[in-house]
Amino acid sequence: MTNSPDLATWAKWRTALQKWGIHAYVATLLEALGPLNVVGAQFLYFSRPFVPGTTRKSQWQALARLLEDSEQRDLFTQFLQERDLL
């Protein structure tokens, strides 16, 4: 069962990625990596104790959850591409 997406966090990420001009690249990368995203999630879980600050740790955790859940990944990819369609 998929957890509901954290739209507030996703919106922050999308805004930052759009500001940097890389949101389309990130969406493509998430799609292209497929099952390898789980490896990325495991790396994030492993490295979380070394990330300073509570807010950063929660963002790190949210990203790891997104990477390991294919449904969440697909939804986030669509979420990133939404404004491109408007």
C-alpha positions as CSV (number, residue, x, y, z in Angstrom):
1,M,0.0,0.0,0.0
2,T,1.3,3.4,-1.0
3,N,1.5,6.2,1.5
4,S,-0.2,9.4,0.5
5,P,2.2,11.9,-1.0
6,D,3.5,14.8,1.0
7,L,2.4,17.5,-1.4
8,A,3.9,20.4,0.6
9,T,7.3,18.8,0.5
10,W,6.9,17.9,-3.2
11,A,5.9,21.5,-4.0
12,K,9.1,22.8,-2.3
13,W,11.2,20.3,-4.2
14,R,9.5,21.2,-7.5
15,T,10.0,24.9,-6.9
16,A,13.7,24.4,-6.1
17,L,14.2,22.1,-9.1
18,Q,12.4,24.6,-11.4
19,K,14.5,27.5,-10.0
20,W,17.6,25.6,-10.9
21,G,16.2,24.6,-14.3
22,I,16.6,20.9,-13.8
23,H,13.1,19.6,-13.0
24,A,12.7,18.0,-16.5
25,Y,16.1,16.3,-16.1
26,V,15.2,15.0,-12.6
27,A,11.8,13.6,-13.9
28,T,13.6,11.9,-16.8
29,L,16.3,10.5,-14.5
30,L,13.7,9.1,-12.1
31,E,11.9,7.4,-14.9
32,A,15.1,6.1,-16.5
33,L,16.7,4.6,-13.3
34,G,13.7,2.5,-12.6
35,P,14.6,-0.2,-10.1
36,L,18.0,1.4,-9.3
37,N,16.1,4.1,-7.4
38,V,15.8,1.6,-4.6
39,V,19.6,1.5,-4.4
40,G,19.5,5.3,-4.1
41,A,16.9,5.0,-1.3
42,Q,19.1,2.6,0.6
43,F,22.1,5.0,0.3
44,L,20.0,7.8,1.7
45,Y,18.8,5.7,4.6
46,F,22.4,4.6,5.3
47,S,23.8,8.2,5.1
48,R,20.9,9.8,7.1
49,P,22.8,9.8,10.4
50,F,25.6,11.9,8.8
51,V,23.2,14.6,7.6
52,P,23.2,17.7,9.9
53,G,19.9,19.2,11.0
54,T,16.5,17.8,11.8
55,T,14.8,19.5,8.7
56,R,17.4,18.1,6.4
57,K,17.1,14.6,7.9
58,S,13.3,14.7,7.4
59,Q,13.8,15.8,3.8
60,W,16.4,13.0,3.3
61,Q,13.9,10.5,4.7
62,A,11.1,11.8,2.5
63,L,13.3,11.5,-0.6
64,A,14.3,7.9,0.4
65,R,10.7,6.9,0.8
66,L,9.9,8.5,-2.6
67,L,12.7,6.6,-4.3
68,E,11.8,3.2,-2.9
69,D,8.1,3.4,-3.8
70,S,7.5,3.1,-7.5
71,E,3.9,4.5,-7.3
72,Q,5.2,7.6,-5.4
73,R,8.0,8.0,-7.9
74,D,5.6,7.9,-10.8
75,L,3.3,10.4,-9.1
76,F,6.2,12.8,-8.3
77,T,7.4,12.5,-11.9
78,Q,4.0,13.6,-13.1
79,F,3.9,16.3,-10.4
80,L,7.2,17.7,-11.7
81,Q,6.0,17.7,-15.3
82,E,2.6,19.3,-14.4
83,R,3.6,22.9,-14.9
84,D,5.3,22.0,-18.2
85,L,1.9,21.0,-19.5
86,L,0.1,24.2,-18.6
